[in-house]
């Protein structure tokens, strides 16, 4: 599910542009000498086509050499690709020369990249052409997926058939047999009603919403493999309404040293470091979006209620990209409030509920659900 | 034909369904970003509020306050409980000041000749001009509002000492010059005394609205109400007699109110003086008796010698001298009137300003620096001031917000809002408070003090200067060993108190006094005397672009968005004038008339503060400016004038009235008694309560609460009707401003309003104030009629309102006997037609993130500040403890300077609110309807012989 809007793209581009000046290949001397004299800006159409073919690996080089496009996406994809996409790299190098690109491409500094780019044998002329194509990519951006036949399309078709059938039944009467009309009307009617009901019920829901984040941050790596506690980064969960997103200085506690990712190489971590050094905040995309009129407090649920993060957020430690695990409907909240118990016996606060306390003392009940102390009332969450 | 037309309808409907389904299916939810800090400041926790203590002083009004900030944005003002001066109380204007921070009409950058300039170029040019003027021995004048910051005063003196000829003049839009002068002439001290109403047993006030506007209501209200507790048998209850022309808040609260014409005041005081003098000497009073019988009053005052207060609010030196004489005669000084710990609220001497304006006009002043003043609006002879301004070689204006004076000086050096500045204040000698910024300056502005430091060539920042001065002046003797600790503690508390030298014995200039006593003025008996007064909402008018204040109804007349000419009912009848009719007063003042019960015959009252022409979109062209009608007479500005002609233009204008029915129609809505009856029977006046309680029957099952049952008690004897709770509620609960047109349609949105009733004697009515909010009835009539159950009852006794369920049938509004529910006729917060500051992104910064901003088409009402209840409950849970009484304070309770509002848990029998509900004075509004409200009222007790009505 890709939910980028154009504005975000622009901001994202802006971030990358800013941060590209601060990457690990920065060397002012090279930049000066190359950029001033040697950049070719005018290419023939054939040359651009050859650059594109080189990028896609359509010009036969050595067997075993991967094409650029095989790792660097050129099409918008829902799948998580650890490698930076083609446009991301193109934009990073758009202000630099083919010489710069060649240096990084053929003699990479990062381990991961060195491994993949191991036996690349591009001539400097090839790289000039690849760079020419990349400069074009930087402007055009990623290709969009081809539209697929969606429910909406089927819905419109069914509606048209329904309409024709009704018109024929009442006015034109071309088909003499009424049962055909009835069959069509029943079939399309069921489909239309079903689509409308399902559609209406899911308004505002984004099940499995899993957007690409500005940095390919993996919870699976951080919380899963490295067993970083959730609270290390989301440090307000125990005492505030919001759990909080980590500020970049928290990231830098580790990434001051750790600069190489197993799967992403240096590219993604370099973004954090770059942003931190340039003092640019990261615009994460929020996945768990509650409506504005819902007041949810992490402290209430995590600290007072003693819930673990996974109970609402799912197995985050197994997710690379964070995925919306719930529909976040009111029914889902209420269900939990009806079944979960409050910490009645151990928290002094609840001793004000004298009647319930008596019932527990007399053994009439042994637990108190959230609902019993008013946890399903409107103004517990909406005010 | 019928068939085909129905087919067409069907097709239309079908097409609409398909297209709307297509739109619904194709729209994506907008992407929301979460943007963390690059480096998280340790004190900021997202989702939690931080409170900073600071000081509010705008030149007229002072409060030590706490500022609630959320993610770095100030969103609410609360009183500082550690302050000896205002305790937890605040006034409406202090509450509203947070909205002025986000006012788009604020000045955003320095200008030279009204063209944007950089601070460096402004500074360079001003420094150069100042030194030029100084070398030519020209005079440099700083004209500022009253300054009560001791460090700023030191800085100004240092700044002035650099020049050969420097003059600092303080100017108050509403002058207290006469009191300052009178005390200087009588006692040799140019001060405004502090009045301890709580120590007094008998109070006579003349034209002094000390509960509404005079000197410092936030300081006087708690003293006044604590002196008027009927329960206090040992000390007794303060009796209050008030003389005035217009109907003010103070007059409304007085036990006895006597209507006078302003010209009568001096004769009354002279007679009173002579009667008291005779009484004390044991001789018979032989002077002339005036219209008002004063013999009883004089006897009462003599009886409470040393425990009485006489005050006058008239800006006339002779009157103030007589008042001083009476108080001196009665021995009221020290215990009840304190000249030693005086109130530094105003320092402007009218003569000095007249002198300055004359000097300006004759070109004697070479440089004029103006700070926090607006003389082109509020100086009576503003034309003369403007022409004088043109004659000065260097003119600099330092103002925070747009006003009439802005743009008239060559250099505009906009100053920070007080919430962006460092400051200190000494409101009473020995009672210091600090001011600290709660947000970075939003615009390219600079504090006044930083400008002065720059122009004196001092490279120190104002913050460092302030700290250095505190280290020098107050650190020694503070008991702290390290300065940083002293500073941090003072900053955290907001206040620092130190002992001052005690007073010497007082002697009065008796020669002067006897000269004045034996003089006489003529009393006018014909024509109209016009009283020009400060309104409770807008005061001097400096905050006129604040829509909260603009829509705050006057507590007595209950109108807003206009100034009117209040006229007495009998005069109105005689001249055939009805409310809203435009009347022509004198030659050129045309105002809508307002028939004000209790207005003295032959007088008119008109409020200051309106009629702005350049103060921003909200304040411009609302009402008329009456400052030009103020006359300079006898060394002071005289807030009133006399006219012989009053003409009815027969044109009608519609006023924005928030209450149109003035009578209780004989129903026991406000229950009252008098002190003598109360002493015999504490439930006197409230006999009905017991009767209704005994008839308490219901077919429904009784509601049983476990844990919490929230309740609110309002003491009608303590409430003076100051309106502070109204704005506090508005700020806390994101209540929109609807504008004049909508108020006329009775669509004002306030969740708490203060109803005002008159007894049925329009010429001399008793006035009752009753704060009215949702009663959270246990048997709520609104809940039964909601077709979608959007309003229902919680297990904690709250009448809940669920905005997302509400479909706007308004059945609940119709069925609510208290009329406290409000309907959102428009989407006020985003509709450009209601551009009252919160429509812009800047203005939206004031919104409380804990309260939903309501959509169009839903009903809303008081929630008992449920967000505060939930917050404190959670805090108790996190700390593993029970909730404490007074831990949860609703916004109205928090802001109330008189402590009239008490919120708490009715299930806890120890809580204050439970005890108040058991008080014999306690009753519920319309309890005969058996709505079982969770709001209780305590009866009003007058310290009077009998209730006249």
Interface residues (C-beta under 8 A of the other chain):
Chain A: X3 X4 X5 X8 X151 X152 X155 X156 X159 X163 X170 X171 X195 X196 X199 X200 X203 X204 X206 X211 X236 X239 X240 X241 X242 X244 X245 X246 X247 X248 X249 X250 X275 X276 X279 X280 X281 X282 X283 X284 X285 X286 X289 X292 X293 X295 X297 X299 X300 X303 X304 X346 X347 X348 X349 X351 X352 X353 X354 X355 X356 X373 X374 X377 X378 X379 X380 X382 X383
Chain B: X7 X11 X14 X18 X21 X22 X24 X25 X26 X28 X29 X30 X31 X32 X33 X34 X35 X36 X37 X38 X39 X40 X45 X46 X47 X48 X704 X706 X707 X708 X792 X794 X795 X796 X798 X800 X801 X802 X803 X804 X805 X850 X851 X852 X853 X863 X866 X867 X870 X873 X874 X876 X877 X878 X880 X881 X882 X883 X905 X907 X908
